[in-house]
Amino acid sequence: MVELSSHGLKALSRIIYETTGIKIEDRKLSVLEVKLRIFMKRKGLSSIDEVIERIKSDRSLFEELIAAITVNETYFFREREHFDVLVDIIKEKGMRSVKILSLPCSTGEEPYSIAIYLEEHFGKGLGYEIIGVDIDKYAVMRAKEGVYHKKSLLRLSKDIVKKYFFEKDDLYYVRPDIKKKVLFYVGNILDYPFLKRLGLFDFVFCRNLFIYFDKPKKEEALKNIYAILKRGGYLFLAKTEFLFGIKHNFQIERRGRVIVYRKE
Ligand SMILES: C[S@@+](CC[C@H](N)C(=O)[O-])C[C@H]1O[C@@H](n2cnc3c(N)ncnc32)[C@H](O)[C@@H]1O
């Protein structure tokens, strides 16, 4: 088996951190090593030096490396209290149309959950545009397909599944008219010029990403999100992701058990 030096793993994790914000602690380098070995075997690469050299000049290979190391775990209606709060805010403000960003969207369950929630609560009474963004191009590919295993749908009632999916060969396909309303892009939360091109949003969902970021990268990402939110817009983070000790410009608003972050 090829020897992967801890020096080489550290150098690679540094490159990954600088570009994506994903911080791999030294004690987790063994996890990187396992994923890297699989990647190297698939790509016919024989040393970390070769990996580092190649990704410097081959963007597509770098994207594949990122896809190989990201954690894409997600499911429909994850932390659904956030979607209830979203509906409450839209009702309170009497909004007639909304633009929502799901970043990171992983394989699409989060943005499609938002679409289903909006359909259920507002039907044709609300215009909406939902954009899903993730750095992992394969996750985005799957999100665009909108085809899921039963496991991903466990939190959905039978009625919702019947209404928004059709089943074929044990796979669940998102209804085409819902699929059409959600756009997906490959992108990086630290790439501000890219985010700016998406326009301004009423709501940003950025859940279960900051667990992989350290303080400086969280602050950089929060600054970017702040800049692409409309005034009065809201940011949702996962319930376990707090911003203690992190510099940001948001107003913190508590709504029942949910904390949301508002741009004044
Ligand atoms: C655990 S999933 C979270 C998905 C969804 N938001 C949820 O809460 O279920 C984390 C995702 O973050 C993506 N990711 C990691 N670094 C990123 C970055 N710098 N920009 C955009 N997406 C990133 C990964 O590819 C992965 O799909």
PDBQT file of the ligand as one rigid body, heavy atoms in Angstrom, charges set to zero:
ROOT
HETATM    1  C1  LIG A 301     -24.206  17.938   5.661  1.00  0.00    +0.000 C 
HETATM    2  S1  LIG A 301     -24.566  18.682   4.091  1.00  0.00    +0.000 S 
HETATM    3  C2  LIG A 301     -25.861  19.795   4.558  1.00  0.00    +0.000 C 
HETATM    4  C3  LIG A 301     -27.014  19.766   3.588  1.00  0.00    +0.000 C 
HETATM    5  C4  LIG A 301     -28.286  20.515   4.022  1.00  0.00    +0.000 C 
HETATM    6  N1  LIG A 301     -28.052  21.936   4.161  1.00  0.00    +0.000 N 
HETATM    7  C5  LIG A 301     -28.848  19.949   5.314  1.00  0.00    +0.000 C 
HETATM    8  O1  LIG A 301     -28.760  20.615   6.360  1.00  0.00    +0.000 OA
HETATM    9  O2  LIG A 301     -29.376  18.840   5.293  1.00  0.00    +0.000 OA
HETATM   10  C6  LIG A 301     -23.106  19.713   3.929  1.00  0.00    +0.000 C 
HETATM   11  C7  LIG A 301     -22.836  20.111   2.448  1.00  0.00    +0.000 C 
HETATM   12  O3  LIG A 301     -21.938  21.216   2.429  1.00  0.00    +0.000 OA
HETATM   13  C8  LIG A 301     -21.275  21.203   1.180  1.00  0.00    +0.000 C 
HETATM   14  N2  LIG A 301     -20.126  22.144   1.254  1.00  0.00    +0.000 N 
HETATM   15  C9  LIG A 301     -18.968  22.006   1.943  1.00  0.00    +0.000 A 
HETATM   16  N3  LIG A 301     -18.182  23.100   1.788  1.00  0.00    +0.000 NA
HETATM   17  C10 LIG A 301     -18.873  23.963   0.989  1.00  0.00    +0.000 A 
HETATM   18  C11 LIG A 301     -18.603  25.263   0.481  1.00  0.00    +0.000 A 
HETATM   19  N4  LIG A 301     -17.442  25.893   0.756  1.00  0.00    +0.000 N 
HETATM   20  N5  LIG A 301     -19.533  25.861  -0.306  1.00  0.00    +0.000 NA
HETATM   21  C12 LIG A 301     -20.686  25.226  -0.617  1.00  0.00    +0.000 A 
HETATM   22  N6  LIG A 301     -21.004  23.979  -0.170  1.00  0.00    +0.000 NA
HETATM   23  C13 LIG A 301     -20.115  23.366   0.637  1.00  0.00    +0.000 A 
HETATM   24  C14 LIG A 301     -20.932  19.739   1.017  1.00  0.00    +0.000 C 
HETATM   25  O4  LIG A 301     -20.662  19.401  -0.311  1.00  0.00    +0.000 OA
HETATM   26  C15 LIG A 301     -22.198  19.052   1.578  1.00  0.00    +0.000 C 
HETATM   27  O5  LIG A 301     -23.075  18.683   0.534  1.00  0.00    +0.000 OA
ENDROOT
TORSDOF 0
